[in-house]
Amino acid sequence: MLALQLKELESDGVIEKTIYPVMPPRTDYKLTAFGKTLIPVIKSMEEWGNYYNQRKIAKDNMTTSN
């Protein structure tokens, strides 16, 4: 599943893959210039996730303290 997603991201030009001919095998991935345009979106998703987690923790604390 992960390999398929990485292939799709590579074919869409979001990431670049580098394979090193060493043992054990090593593969690196990095964002392309196009992929870096997603950074603001990813940061916004992170902020929302942090907000969601804090909200959930506060709600859970209210439930357990009653």
LUMLUMDREN-2810 file (N, C-alpha, C; in Angstrom, 1 decimal):
<atoms>
<atom><aa>M</aa><ch>A</ch><at>N</at><xx>0.8</xx><yy>-1.2</yy><zz>0.0</zz></atom>
<atom><aa>M</aa><ch>A</ch><at>CA</at><xx>0.0</xx><yy>0.0</yy><zz>0.0</zz></atom>
<atom><aa>M</aa><ch>A</ch><at>C</at><xx>0.9</xx><yy>1.3</yy><zz>0.0</zz></atom>
<atom><aa>L</aa><ch>A</ch><at>N</at><xx>1.8</xx><yy>1.3</yy><zz>0.9</zz></atom>
<atom><aa>L</aa><ch>A</ch><at>CA</at><xx>2.7</xx><yy>2.5</yy><zz>0.9</zz></atom>
<atom><aa>L</aa><ch>A</ch><at>C</at><xx>3.5</xx><yy>2.6</yy><zz>-0.4</zz></atom>
<atom><aa>A</aa><ch>A</ch><at>N</at><xx>4.0</xx><yy>1.5</yy><zz>-0.9</zz></atom>
<atom><aa>A</aa><ch>A</ch><at>CA</at><xx>4.8</xx><yy>1.5</yy><zz>-2.1</zz></atom>
<atom><aa>A</aa><ch>A</ch><at>C</at><xx>3.9</xx><yy>2.1</yy><zz>-3.3</zz></atom>
<atom><aa>L</aa><ch>A</ch><at>N</at><xx>2.7</xx><yy>1.7</yy><zz>-3.3</zz></atom>
<atom><aa>L</aa><ch>A</ch><at>CA</at><xx>1.8</xx><yy>2.2</yy><zz>-4.4</zz></atom>
<atom><aa>L</aa><ch>A</ch><at>C</at><xx>1.6</xx><yy>3.7</yy><zz>-4.2</zz></atom>
<atom><aa>Q</aa><ch>A</ch><at>N</at><xx>1.3</xx><yy>4.2</yy><zz>-3.0</zz></atom>
<atom><aa>Q</aa><ch>A</ch><at>CA</at><xx>1.1</xx><yy>5.6</yy><zz>-2.8</zz></atom>
<atom><aa>Q</aa><ch>A</ch><at>C</at><xx>2.4</xx><yy>6.4</yy><zz>-3.2</zz></atom>
<atom><aa>L</aa><ch>A</ch><at>N</at><xx>3.6</xx><yy>5.9</yy><zz>-2.8</zz></atom>
<atom><aa>L</aa><ch>A</ch><at>CA</at><xx>4.8</xx><yy>6.5</yy><zz>-3.2</zz></atom>
<atom><aa>L</aa><ch>A</ch><at>C</at><xx>5.0</xx><yy>6.6</yy><zz>-4.7</zz></atom>
<atom><aa>K</aa><ch>A</ch><at>N</at><xx>4.6</xx><yy>5.5</yy><zz>-5.4</zz></atom>
<atom><aa>K</aa><ch>A</ch><at>CA</at><xx>4.7</xx><yy>5.5</yy><zz>-6.8</zz></atom>
<atom><aa>K</aa><ch>A</ch><at>C</at><xx>3.8</xx><yy>6.5</yy><zz>-7.5</zz></atom>
<atom><aa>E</aa><ch>A</ch><at>N</at><xx>2.6</xx><yy>6.7</yy><zz>-6.9</zz></atom>
<atom><aa>E</aa><ch>A</ch><at>CA</at><xx>1.6</xx><yy>7.6</yy><zz>-7.4</zz></atom>
<atom><aa>E</aa><ch>A</ch><at>C</at><xx>2.2</xx><yy>9.1</yy><zz>-7.2</zz></atom>
<atom><aa>L</aa><ch>A</ch><at>N</at><xx>2.7</xx><yy>9.3</yy><zz>-6.0</zz></atom>
<atom><aa>L</aa><ch>A</ch><at>CA</at><xx>3.2</xx><yy>10.6</yy><zz>-5.7</zz></atom>
<atom><aa>L</aa><ch>A</ch><at>C</at><xx>4.4</xx><yy>11.0</yy><zz>-6.6</zz></atom>
<atom><aa>E</aa><ch>A</ch><at>N</at><xx>5.2</xx><yy>10.0</yy><zz>-6.9</zz></atom>
<atom><aa>E</aa><ch>A</ch><at>CA</at><xx>6.4</xx><yy>10.2</yy><zz>-7.8</zz></atom>
<atom><aa>E</aa><ch>A</ch><at>C</at><xx>5.9</xx><yy>10.4</yy><zz>-9.2</zz></atom>
<atom><aa>S</aa><ch>A</ch><at>N</at><xx>4.9</xx><yy>9.7</yy><zz>-9.7</zz></atom>
<atom><aa>S</aa><ch>A</ch><at>CA</at><xx>4.4</xx><yy>9.9</yy><zz>-11.1</zz></atom>
<atom><aa>S</aa><ch>A</ch><at>C</at><xx>3.7</xx><yy>11.2</yy><zz>-11.2</zz></atom>
<atom><aa>D</aa><ch>A</ch><at>N</at><xx>3.1</xx><yy>11.7</yy><zz>-10.1</zz></atom>
<atom><aa>D</aa><ch>A</ch><at>CA</at><xx>2.4</xx><yy>13.0</yy><zz>-10.1</zz></atom>
<atom><aa>D</aa><ch>A</ch><at>C</at><xx>3.4</xx><yy>14.2</yy><zz>-10.0</zz></atom>
<atom><aa>G</aa><ch>A</ch><at>N</at><xx>4.7</xx><yy>13.9</yy><zz>-9.7</zz></atom>
<atom><aa>G</aa><ch>A</ch><at>CA</at><xx>5.7</xx><yy>14.9</yy><zz>-9.6</zz></atom>
<atom><aa>G</aa><ch>A</ch><at>C</at><xx>5.8</xx><yy>15.6</yy><zz>-8.3</zz></atom>
<atom><aa>V</aa><ch>A</ch><at>N</at><xx>5.2</xx><yy>14.9</yy><zz>-7.3</zz></atom>
<atom><aa>V</aa><ch>A</ch><at>CA</at><xx>5.2</xx><yy>15.5</yy><zz>-5.9</zz></atom>
<atom><aa>V</aa><ch>A</ch><at>C</at><xx>6.5</xx><yy>15.1</yy><zz>-5.2</zz></atom>
<atom><aa>I</aa><ch>A</ch><at>N</at><xx>7.0</xx><yy>13.9</yy><zz>-5.4</zz></atom>
<atom><aa>I</aa><ch>A</ch><at>CA</at><xx>8.2</xx><yy>13.5</yy><zz>-4.7</zz></atom>
<atom><aa>I</aa><ch>A</ch><at>C</at><xx>9.2</xx><yy>13.0</yy><zz>-5.8</zz></atom>
<atom><aa>E</aa><ch>A</ch><at>N</at><xx>10.5</xx><yy>12.9</yy><zz>-5.4</zz></atom>
<atom><aa>E</aa><ch>A</ch><at>CA</at><xx>11.6</xx><yy>12.4</yy><zz>-6.2</zz></atom>
<atom><aa>E</aa><ch>A</ch><at>C</at><xx>12.2</xx><yy>11.2</yy><zz>-5.4</zz></atom>
<atom><aa>K</aa><ch>A</ch><at>N</at><xx>12.4</xx><yy>10.2</yy><zz>-6.1</zz></atom>
<atom><aa>K</aa><ch>A</ch><at>CA</at><xx>13.0</xx><yy>8.9</yy><zz>-5.5</zz></atom>
<atom><aa>K</aa><ch>A</ch><at>C</at><xx>14.4</xx><yy>8.7</yy><zz>-6.0</zz></atom>
<atom><aa>T</aa><ch>A</ch><at>N</at><xx>15.3</xx><yy>8.4</yy><zz>-5.0</zz></atom>
<atom><aa>T</aa><ch>A</ch><at>CA</at><xx>16.7</xx><yy>8.1</yy><zz>-5.3</zz></atom>
<atom><aa>T</aa><ch>A</ch><at>C</at><xx>17.0</xx><yy>6.7</yy><zz>-4.7</zz></atom>
<atom><aa>I</aa><ch>A</ch><at>N</at><xx>17.4</xx><yy>5.8</yy><zz>-5.5</zz></atom>
<atom><aa>I</aa><ch>A</ch><at>CA</at><xx>17.8</xx><yy>4.5</yy><zz>-5.1</zz></atom>
<atom><aa>I</aa><ch>A</ch><at>C</at><xx>19.3</xx><yy>4.4</yy><zz>-5.1</zz></atom>
<atom><aa>Y</aa><ch>A</ch><at>N</at><xx>19.9</xx><yy>3.9</yy><zz>-4.0</zz></atom>
<atom><aa>Y</aa><ch>A</ch><at>CA</at><xx>21.3</xx><yy>3.7</yy><zz>-3.8</zz></atom>
<atom><aa>Y</aa><ch>A</ch><at>C</at><xx>21.7</xx><yy>2.2</yy><zz>-3.9</zz></atom>
<atom><aa>P</aa><ch>A</ch><at>N</at><xx>22.7</xx><yy>1.9</yy><zz>-4.8</zz></atom>
<atom><aa>P</aa><ch>A</ch><at>CA</at><xx>23.1</xx><yy>0.5</yy><zz>-5.0</zz></atom>
<atom><aa>P</aa><ch>A</ch><at>C</at><xx>24.0</xx><yy>0.0</yy><zz>-3.8</zz></atom>
<atom><aa>V</aa><ch>A</ch><at>N</at><xx>23.4</xx><yy>-0.1</yy><zz>-2.6</zz></atom>
<atom><aa>V</aa><ch>A</ch><at>CA</at><xx>24.1</xx><yy>-0.6</yy><zz>-1.5</zz></atom>
<atom><aa>V</aa><ch>A</ch><at>C</at><xx>23.4</xx><yy>-1.7</yy><zz>-0.8</zz></atom>
<atom><aa>M</aa><ch>A</ch><at>N</at><xx>24.1</xx><yy>-2.4</yy><zz>0.1</zz></atom>
<atom><aa>M</aa><ch>A</ch><at>CA</at><xx>23.4</xx><yy>-3.4</yy><zz>0.9</zz></atom>
<atom><aa>M</aa><ch>A</ch><at>C</at><xx>23.5</xx><yy>-3.1</yy><zz>2.3</zz></atom>
<atom><aa>P</aa><ch>A</ch><at>N</at><xx>22.5</xx><yy>-3.0</yy><zz>3.1</zz></atom>
<atom><aa>P</aa><ch>A</ch><at>CA</at><xx>21.1</xx><yy>-3.3</yy><zz>2.7</zz></atom>
<atom><aa>P</aa><ch>A</ch><at>C</at><xx>20.6</xx><yy>-2.1</yy><zz>1.8</zz></atom>
<atom><aa>P</aa><ch>A</ch><at>N</at><xx>19.6</xx><yy>-2.4</yy><zz>0.9</zz></atom>
<atom><aa>P</aa><ch>A</ch><at>CA</at><xx>19.1</xx><yy>-1.4</yy><zz>0.0</zz></atom>
<atom><aa>P</aa><ch>A</ch><at>C</at><xx>18.7</xx><yy>-0.2</yy><zz>0.7</zz></atom>
<atom><aa>R</aa><ch>A</ch><at>N</at><xx>18.9</xx><yy>1.0</yy><zz>0.0</zz></atom>
<atom><aa>R</aa><ch>A</ch><at>CA</at><xx>18.5</xx><yy>2.3</yy><zz>0.6</zz></atom>
<atom><aa>R</aa><ch>A</ch><at>C</at><xx>17.8</xx><yy>3.1</yy><zz>-0.5</zz></atom>
<atom><aa>T</aa><ch>A</ch><at>N</at><xx>16.7</xx><yy>3.7</yy><zz>-0.1</zz></atom>
<atom><aa>T</aa><ch>A</ch><at>CA</at><xx>15.9</xx><yy>4.5</yy><zz>-1.0</zz></atom>
<atom><aa>T</aa><ch>A</ch><at>C</at><xx>15.5</xx><yy>5.8</yy><zz>-0.3</zz></atom>
<atom><aa>D</aa><ch>A</ch><at>N</at><xx>15.8</xx><yy>6.9</yy><zz>-0.9</zz></atom>
<atom><aa>D</aa><ch>A</ch><at>CA</at><xx>15.4</xx><yy>8.2</yy><zz>-0.3</zz></atom>
<atom><aa>D</aa><ch>A</ch><at>C</at><xx>14.3</xx><yy>8.9</yy><zz>-1.1</zz></atom>
<atom><aa>Y</aa><ch>A</ch><at>N</at><xx>13.5</xx><yy>9.6</yy><zz>-0.4</zz></atom>
<atom><aa>Y</aa><ch>A</ch><at>CA</at><xx>12.4</xx><yy>10.4</yy><zz>-1.1</zz></atom>
<atom><aa>Y</aa><ch>A</ch><at>C</at><xx>12.6</xx><yy>11.8</yy><zz>-0.7</zz></atom>
<atom><aa>K</aa><ch>A</ch><at>N</at><xx>12.3</xx><yy>12.8</yy><zz>-1.6</zz></atom>
<atom><aa>K</aa><ch>A</ch><at>CA</at><xx>12.2</xx><yy>14.2</yy><zz>-1.2</zz></atom>
<atom><aa>K</aa><ch>A</ch><at>C</at><xx>11.2</xx><yy>14.9</yy><zz>-2.0</zz></atom>
<atom><aa>L</aa><ch>A</ch><at>N</at><xx>10.7</xx><yy>16.0</yy><zz>-1.5</zz></atom>
<atom><aa>L</aa><ch>A</ch><at>CA</at><xx>9.7</xx><yy>16.7</yy><zz>-2.2</zz></atom>
<atom><aa>L</aa><ch>A</ch><at>C</at><xx>10.3</xx><yy>17.4</yy><zz>-3.4</zz></atom>
<atom><aa>T</aa><ch>A</ch><at>N</at><xx>9.6</xx><yy>17.5</yy><zz>-4.5</zz></atom>
<atom><aa>T</aa><ch>A</ch><at>CA</at><xx>10.1</xx><yy>18.2</yy><zz>-5.6</zz></atom>
<atom><aa>T</aa><ch>A</ch><at>C</at><xx>9.7</xx><yy>19.7</yy><zz>-5.4</zz></atom>
<atom><aa>A</aa><ch>A</ch><at>N</at><xx>10.0</xx><yy>20.6</yy><zz>-6.3</zz></atom>
<atom><aa>A</aa><ch>A</ch><at>CA</at><xx>9.6</xx><yy>22.0</yy><zz>-6.2</zz></atom>
<atom><aa>A</aa><ch>A</ch><at>C</at><xx>8.1</xx><yy>22.1</yy><zz>-6.2</zz></atom>
<atom><aa>F</aa><ch>A</ch><at>N</at><xx>7.4</xx><yy>21.2</yy><zz>-7.0</zz></atom>
<atom><aa>F</aa><ch>A</ch><at>CA</at><xx>6.0</xx><yy>21.2</yy><zz>-7.1</zz></atom>
<atom><aa>F</aa><ch>A</ch><at>C</at><xx>5.4</xx><yy>20.7</yy><zz>-5.8</zz></atom>
<atom><aa>G</aa><ch>A</ch><at>N</at><xx>6.1</xx><yy>19.6</yy><zz>-5.2</zz></atom>
<atom><aa>G</aa><ch>A</ch><at>CA</at><xx>5.6</xx><yy>19.0</yy><zz>-4.0</zz></atom>
<atom><aa>G</aa><ch>A</ch><at>C</at><xx>5.7</xx><yy>20.0</yy><zz>-2.8</zz></atom>
<atom><aa>K</aa><ch>A</ch><at>N</at><xx>6.7</xx><yy>20.9</yy><zz>-2.9</zz></atom>
<atom><aa>K</aa><ch>A</ch><at>CA</at><xx>6.9</xx><yy>21.9</yy><zz>-1.8</zz></atom>
<atom><aa>K</aa><ch>A</ch><at>C</at><xx>5.7</xx><yy>22.9</yy><zz>-1.8</zz></atom>
<atom><aa>T</aa><ch>A</ch><at>N</at><xx>5.0</xx><yy>23.0</yy><zz>-2.9</zz></atom>
<atom><aa>T</aa><ch>A</ch><at>CA</at><xx>3.8</xx><yy>23.9</yy><zz>-2.9</zz></atom>
<atom><aa>T</aa><ch>A</ch><at>C</at><xx>2.7</xx><yy>23.4</yy><zz>-2.0</zz></atom>
<atom><aa>L</aa><ch>A</ch><at>N</at><xx>2.8</xx><yy>22.1</yy><zz>-1.5</zz></atom>
<atom><aa>L</aa><ch>A</ch><at>CA</at><xx>1.8</xx><yy>21.6</yy><zz>-0.6</zz></atom>
<atom><aa>L</aa><ch>A</ch><at>C</at><xx>2.2</xx><yy>21.9</yy><zz>0.8</zz></atom>
<atom><aa>I</aa><ch>A</ch><at>N</at><xx>3.3</xx><yy>22.4</yy><zz>1.1</zz></atom>
<atom><aa>I</aa><ch>A</ch><at>CA</at><xx>3.7</xx><yy>22.7</yy><zz>2.5</zz></atom>
<atom><aa>I</aa><ch>A</ch><at>C</at><xx>2.7</xx><yy>23.5</yy><zz>3.3</zz></atom>
<atom><aa>P</aa><ch>A</ch><at>N</at><xx>2.2</xx><yy>24.6</yy><zz>2.7</zz></atom>
<atom><aa>P</aa><ch>A</ch><at>CA</at><xx>1.2</xx><yy>25.4</yy><zz>3.5</zz></atom>
<atom><aa>P</aa><ch>A</ch><at>C</at><xx>-0.1</xx><yy>24.6</yy><zz>3.8</zz></atom>
<atom><aa>V</aa><ch>A</ch><at>N</at><xx>-0.5</xx><yy>23.7</yy><zz>2.9</zz></atom>
<atom><aa>V</aa><ch>A</ch><at>CA</at><xx>-1.7</xx><yy>22.9</yy><zz>3.1</zz></atom>
<atom><aa>V</aa><ch>A</ch><at>C</at><xx>-1.4</xx><yy>21.9</yy><zz>4.2</zz></atom>
<atom><aa>I</aa><ch>A</ch><at>N</at><xx>-0.2</xx><yy>21.3</yy><zz>4.2</zz></atom>
<atom><aa>I</aa><ch>A</ch><at>CA</at><xx>0.2</xx><yy>20.3</yy><zz>5.2</zz></atom>
<atom><aa>I</aa><ch>A</ch><at>C</at><xx>0.3</xx><yy>21.0</yy><zz>6.6</zz></atom>
<atom><aa>K</aa><ch>A</ch><at>N</at><xx>0.8</xx><yy>22.2</yy><zz>6.6</zz></atom>
<atom><aa>K</aa><ch>A</ch><at>CA</at><xx>0.9</xx><yy>22.9</yy><zz>7.9</zz></atom>
<atom><aa>K</aa><ch>A</ch><at>C</at><xx>-0.5</xx><yy>23.3</yy><zz>8.4</zz></atom>
<atom><aa>S</aa><ch>A</ch><at>N</at><xx>-1.4</xx><yy>23.6</yy><zz>7.6</zz></atom>
<atom><aa>S</aa><ch>A</ch><at>CA</at><xx>-2.7</xx><yy>23.9</yy><zz>8.0</zz></atom>
<atom><aa>S</aa><ch>A</ch><at>C</at><xx>-3.4</xx><yy>22.7</yy><zz>8.5</zz></atom>
<atom><aa>M</aa><ch>A</ch><at>N</at><xx>-3.2</xx><yy>21.5</yy><zz>7.9</zz></atom>
<atom><aa>M</aa><ch>A</ch><at>CA</at><xx>-3.7</xx><yy>20.3</yy><zz>8.4</zz></atom>
<atom><aa>M</aa><ch>A</ch><at>C</at><xx>-3.1</xx><yy>19.9</yy><zz>9.8</zz></atom>
<atom><aa>E</aa><ch>A</ch><at>N</at><xx>-1.8</xx><yy>20.2</yy><zz>10.0</zz></atom>
<atom><aa>E</aa><ch>A</ch><at>CA</at><xx>-1.2</xx><yy>20.0</yy><zz>11.3</zz></atom>
<atom><aa>E</aa><ch>A</ch><at>C</at><xx>-1.8</xx><yy>20.9</yy><zz>12.3</zz></atom>
<atom><aa>E</aa><ch>A</ch><at>N</at><xx>-2.0</xx><yy>22.1</yy><zz>12.0</zz></atom>
<atom><aa>E</aa><ch>A</ch><at>CA</at><xx>-2.7</xx><yy>23.0</yy><zz>13.0</zz></atom>
<atom><aa>E</aa><ch>A</ch><at>C</at><xx>-4.1</xx><yy>22.6</yy><zz>13.4</zz></atom>
<atom><aa>W</aa><ch>A</ch><at>N</at><xx>-4.8</xx><yy>22.1</yy><zz>12.4</zz></atom>
<atom><aa>W</aa><ch>A</ch><at>CA</at><xx>-6.2</xx><yy>21.6</yy><zz>12.6</zz></atom>
<atom><aa>W</aa><ch>A</ch><at>C</at><xx>-6.1</xx><yy>20.4</yy><zz>13.5</zz></atom>
<atom><aa>G</aa><ch>A</ch><at>N</at><xx>-5.2</xx><yy>19.5</yy><zz>13.2</zz></atom>
<atom><aa>G</aa><ch>A</ch><at>CA</at><xx>-5.0</xx><yy>18.3</yy><zz>14.0</zz></atom>
<atom><aa>G</aa><ch>A</ch><at>C</at><xx>-4.7</xx><yy>18.6</yy><zz>15.4</zz></atom>
<atom><aa>N</aa><ch>A</ch><at>N</at><xx>-3.8</xx><yy>19.6</yy><zz>15.7</zz></atom>
<atom><aa>N</aa><ch>A</ch><at>CA</at><xx>-3.4</xx><yy>20.0</yy><zz>17.0</zz></atom>
<atom><aa>N</aa><ch>A</ch><at>C</at><xx>-4.7</xx><yy>20.5</yy><zz>17.7</zz></atom>
<atom><aa>Y</aa><ch>A</ch><at>N</at><xx>-5.4</xx><yy>21.4</yy><zz>17.0</zz></atom>
<atom><aa>Y</aa><ch>A</ch><at>CA</at><xx>-6.7</xx><yy>21.9</yy><zz>17.6</zz></atom>
<atom><aa>Y</aa><ch>A</ch><at>C</at><xx>-7.6</xx><yy>20.8</yy><zz>18.0</zz></atom>
<atom><aa>Y</aa><ch>A</ch><at>N</at><xx>-7.8</xx><yy>19.9</yy><zz>17.1</zz></atom>
<atom><aa>Y</aa><ch>A</ch><at>CA</at><xx>-8.7</xx><yy>18.8</yy><zz>17.3</zz></atom>
<atom><aa>Y</aa><ch>A</ch><at>C</at><xx>-8.3</xx><yy>18.0</yy><zz>18.5</zz></atom>
<atom><aa>N</aa><ch>A</ch><at>N</at><xx>-7.0</xx><yy>17.7</yy><zz>18.6</zz></atom>
<atom><aa>N</aa><ch>A</ch><at>CA</at><xx>-6.5</xx><yy>16.9</yy><zz>19.8</zz></atom>
<atom><aa>N</aa><ch>A</ch><at>C</at><xx>-6.7</xx><yy>17.6</yy><zz>21.1</zz></atom>
<atom><aa>Q</aa><ch>A</ch><at>N</at><xx>-6.4</xx><yy>18.9</yy><zz>21.1</zz></atom>
<atom><aa>Q</aa><ch>A</ch><at>CA</at><xx>-6.6</xx><yy>19.7</yy><zz>22.3</zz></atom>
<atom><aa>Q</aa><ch>A</ch><at>C</at><xx>-8.1</xx><yy>19.7</yy><zz>22.7</zz></atom>
<atom><aa>R</aa><ch>A</ch><at>N</at><xx>-8.9</xx><yy>19.9</yy><zz>21.7</zz></atom>
<atom><aa>R</aa><ch>A</ch><at>CA</at><xx>-10.4</xx><yy>19.9</yy><zz>22.0</zz></atom>
<atom><aa>R</aa><ch>A</ch><at>C</at><xx>-10.8</xx><yy>18.5</yy><zz>22.5</zz></atom>
<atom><aa>K</aa><ch>A</ch><at>N</at><xx>-10.3</xx><yy>17.4</yy><zz>21.9</zz></atom>
<atom><aa>K</aa><ch>A</ch><at>CA</at><xx>-10.7</xx><yy>16.1</yy><zz>22.4</zz></atom>
<atom><aa>K</aa><ch>A</ch><at>C</at><xx>-10.2</xx><yy>15.9</yy><zz>23.8</zz></atom>
<atom><aa>I</aa><ch>A</ch><at>N</at><xx>-8.9</xx><yy>16.3</yy><zz>24.1</zz></atom>
<atom><aa>I</aa><ch>A</ch><at>CA</at><xx>-8.4</xx><yy>16.1</yy><zz>25.5</zz></atom>
<atom><aa>I</aa><ch>A</ch><at>C</at><xx>-9.2</xx><yy>16.9</yy><zz>26.5</zz></atom>
<atom><aa>A</aa><ch>A</ch><at>N</at><xx>-9.6</xx><yy>18.1</yy><zz>26.1</zz></atom>
<atom><aa>A</aa><ch>A</ch><at>CA</at><xx>-10.4</xx><yy>18.9</yy><zz>27.0</zz></atom>
<atom><aa>A</aa><ch>A</ch><at>C</at><xx>-11.8</xx><yy>18.2</yy><zz>27.3</zz></atom>
<atom><aa>K</aa><ch>A</ch><at>N</at><xx>-12.4</xx><yy>17.7</yy><zz>26.2</zz></atom>
<atom><aa>K</aa><ch>A</ch><at>CA</at><xx>-13.7</xx><yy>17.0</yy><zz>26.3</zz></atom>
<atom><aa>K</aa><ch>A</ch><at>C</at><xx>-13.5</xx><yy>15.8</yy><zz>27.1</zz></atom>
<atom><aa>D</aa><ch>A</ch><at>N</at><xx>-12.5</xx><yy>15.0</yy><zz>26.9</zz></atom>
<atom><aa>D</aa><ch>A</ch><at>CA</at><xx>-12.3</xx><yy>13.8</yy><zz>27.7</zz></atom>
<atom><aa>D</aa><ch>A</ch><at>C</at><xx>-12.0</xx><yy>14.1</yy><zz>29.2</zz></atom>
<atom><aa>N</aa><ch>A</ch><at>N</at><xx>-11.3</xx><yy>15.2</yy><zz>29.5</zz></atom>
<atom><aa>N</aa><ch>A</ch><at>CA</at><xx>-11.1</xx><yy>15.6</yy><zz>30.9</zz></atom>
<atom><aa>N</aa><ch>A</ch><at>C</at><xx>-12.4</xx><yy>16.0</yy><zz>31.5</zz></atom>
<atom><aa>M</aa><ch>A</ch><at>N</at><xx>-13.2</xx><yy>16.7</yy><zz>30.8</zz></atom>
<atom><aa>M</aa><ch>A</ch><at>CA</at><xx>-14.5</xx><yy>17.1</yy><zz>31.4</zz></atom>
<atom><aa>M</aa><ch>A</ch><at>C</at><xx>-15.4</xx><yy>15.8</yy><zz>31.7</zz></atom>
<atom><aa>T</aa><ch>A</ch><at>N</at><xx>-15.3</xx><yy>14.8</yy><zz>30.8</zz></atom>
<atom><aa>T</aa><ch>A</ch><at>CA</at><xx>-16.1</xx><yy>13.6</yy><zz>31.0</zz></atom>
<atom><aa>T</aa><ch>A</ch><at>C</at><xx>-15.6</xx><yy>12.8</yy><zz>32.2</zz></atom>
<atom><aa>T</aa><ch>A</ch><at>N</at><xx>-14.3</xx><yy>12.7</yy><zz>32.3</zz></atom>
<atom><aa>T</aa><ch>A</ch><at>CA</at><xx>-13.8</xx><yy>11.9</yy><zz>33.5</zz></atom>
<atom><aa>T</aa><ch>A</ch><at>C</at><xx>-13.8</xx><yy>12.6</yy><zz>34.8</zz></atom>
<atom><aa>S</aa><ch>A</ch><at>N</at><xx>-13.9</xx><yy>13.9</yy><zz>34.8</zz></atom>
<atom><aa>S</aa><ch>A</ch><at>CA</at><xx>-13.9</xx><yy>14.7</yy><zz>36.1</zz></atom>
<atom><aa>S</aa><ch>A</ch><at>C</at><xx>-15.3</xx><yy>14.8</yy><zz>36.6</zz></atom>
<atom><aa>N</aa><ch>A</ch><at>N</at><xx>-16.3</xx><yy>14.4</yy><zz>35.9</zz></atom>
<atom><aa>N</aa><ch>A</ch><at>CA</at><xx>-17.7</xx><yy>14.5</yy><zz>36.4</zz></atom>
<atom><aa>N</aa><ch>A</ch><at>C</at><xx>-18.1</xx><yy>13.2</yy><zz>37.1</zz></atom>
</atoms>
